[in-house]
């Protein structure tokens, strides 16, 4: 989680994003799980003051990662192409069931003895991540994006907008209409789907490490999904997807496609041009028939 390693990853992403930005309106969102976890560890190490809450740490990561994306993307685009990173607040429900069942992984992985020690000392919650343990925090459903109108205005000015980073800054209303932050990390994919809906995007792309959404992932029987109707995908295969990895992306794709009638695509960052063209990744769309796999079979 060094700055140089993060910058190198951002460079790889921007190599693929810059050509899209020259031809289309583009909004970029991003995750922040490792970064916000590292900041929480740094806060915990300084014991003279209370730890900063997750909403504040989320705002800090939005600024840091947005800066790296803006700089590296600007190095690949014409000088006159405007870029903006926007701190983005998102409202959640304080009674969301996610607050009693943390699922969002943040920070590094630990051996179980170290995780147990931190759980006792910091009152953190840990869940398995492969053969290791990782801290998890509440991940409530995003309800409203406060900055969707300025985001739309920036797009109308020809700007590439970097926003809703890390799922946005989680906020709630207290009685008396007082807006405050809350201890949570919103899922970036579901926040991005809500944003795409709000600004009437034509396409939502979720670029990740996997080439597509797979059924039976990691087994000899794994199959890549090529196209899927959102209702059929959830009804038939939701249990196939891990809560901390692919499931939020599948849920976000289905929410966007089901609500707007526009497609959402999940696939590898290296294939982002193909996903834009409709030749790569898993396409979730209301006009799809059932669930179609790369082998040609249909679910």
Buried (B, 14 or more C-beta within 10 A) or exposed (E): EEEEEBEEEBBEBBBBBBBBBEEEBBBBBBBBBBBBBBBBBEBEEEEEEEBBBBBEBBBBBBEBBBEBBBBBBBEBBEEEBEBBBBBBBBBBBEEBEBBEEBBBBBBBBBEEEEBEEBBEEEEBBBBEBEEBBBBBBBBBBBBEBBBBEBBBEBBEEEBBBBBBBBBBBBBBEEEEEEEEBBEBBBBBBBBBBBBBBBBEBEBBBBBBEBBBBBBEBEEEEEBBBBBBBBEBBBEBBEEBBEBBBBBBBBBBBBBBBBBBEBBBBBBBBBBBEBBBEEEBBBBBBBEBEEBBBEEEEEB
